[in-house]
Amino acid sequence: MELDALVNWAMIANDECDFGASLELGLNLFNHEPAAYAKLAARTLGTACAAAAALTTRRGGLMWLQMWLQMWLQMWLQMWL
């Protein structure tokens, strides 16, 4: 399967509140070759983390999770981009 198709299916899974698909794809891209797939991995992980944090915030008011995810993503982006 082509990479664009995998990203498309992961984004569809995000729409269905299945953030694990994007997290797994992003981590696999990052672990495979960080330099080559850094931007795609960052976009995929960022989308999944933001969507999961927004859903968690709406349901339980857990702002700490959203802040932690944003901090982690910023550190990761600075390290690889």
C-alpha positions as CSV (number, residue, x, y, z in Angstrom):
1,M,0.0,0.0,0.0
2,E,1.3,3.4,-0.8
3,L,2.2,5.8,2.0
4,D,-0.4,8.4,0.9
5,A,-3.1,5.8,1.2
6,L,-2.0,4.9,4.7
7,V,-2.0,8.5,5.8
8,N,-5.5,8.9,4.3
9,W,-6.8,5.9,6.2
10,A,-5.2,7.2,9.4
11,M,-6.9,10.5,9.0
12,I,-10.3,8.8,8.4
13,A,-9.7,6.8,11.6
14,N,-9.1,10.2,13.4
15,D,-12.5,11.4,12.2
16,E,-14.0,8.2,13.7
17,C,-12.2,9.0,17.1
18,D,-9.7,6.2,16.5
19,F,-6.5,8.1,17.2
20,G,-4.4,5.0,17.6
21,A,-4.0,4.5,13.9
22,S,-2.4,8.0,13.4
23,L,-0.2,7.5,16.5
24,E,1.0,4.2,15.3
25,L,1.6,5.4,11.8
26,G,3.4,8.5,13.0
27,L,5.6,6.5,15.4
28,N,6.4,4.0,12.7
29,L,7.4,6.8,10.3
30,F,9.6,8.3,12.9
31,N,11.2,5.1,13.9
32,H,11.8,4.0,10.3
33,E,13.9,7.0,9.2
34,P,13.4,10.2,11.1
35,A,15.2,12.5,8.6
36,A,13.2,11.3,5.6
37,Y,9.7,11.3,7.1
38,A,10.0,13.9,9.8
39,K,7.4,16.3,8.4
40,L,4.9,13.6,7.6
41,A,5.4,12.0,11.0
42,A,5.0,15.3,12.8
43,R,1.8,16.1,10.9
44,T,0.4,12.6,11.6
45,L,1.3,12.6,15.3
46,G,0.3,16.2,15.7
47,T,-3.2,15.6,14.3
48,A,-3.7,12.5,16.4
49,C,-2.5,14.2,19.6
50,A,-4.5,17.4,19.0
51,A,-7.7,15.4,18.3
52,A,-7.2,13.2,21.3
53,A,-6.5,16.1,23.6
54,A,-9.5,18.0,22.3
55,L,-11.8,15.0,22.8
56,T,-10.4,14.5,26.3
57,T,-10.8,18.2,27.2
58,R,-14.4,18.2,26.1
59,R,-15.2,15.0,28.0
60,G,-13.3,15.5,31.2
61,G,-11.7,18.9,31.3
62,L,-8.2,17.4,31.4
63,M,-6.2,20.4,30.3
64,W,-2.9,18.9,31.6
65,L,-3.1,16.2,28.9
66,Q,-3.4,18.8,26.1
67,M,-0.6,20.9,27.5
68,W,1.7,17.8,27.9
69,L,0.9,16.7,24.3
70,Q,1.7,20.1,22.9
71,M,4.9,20.4,24.9
72,W,6.0,16.9,23.7
73,L,5.2,17.6,20.1
74,Q,7.1,21.0,20.2
75,M,10.2,19.3,21.7
76,W,10.0,16.5,19.1
77,L,9.6,19.0,16.2
78,Q,12.6,21.0,17.4
79,M,14.7,17.9,17.6
80,W,13.9,16.6,14.1
81,L,12.9,19.5,11.9
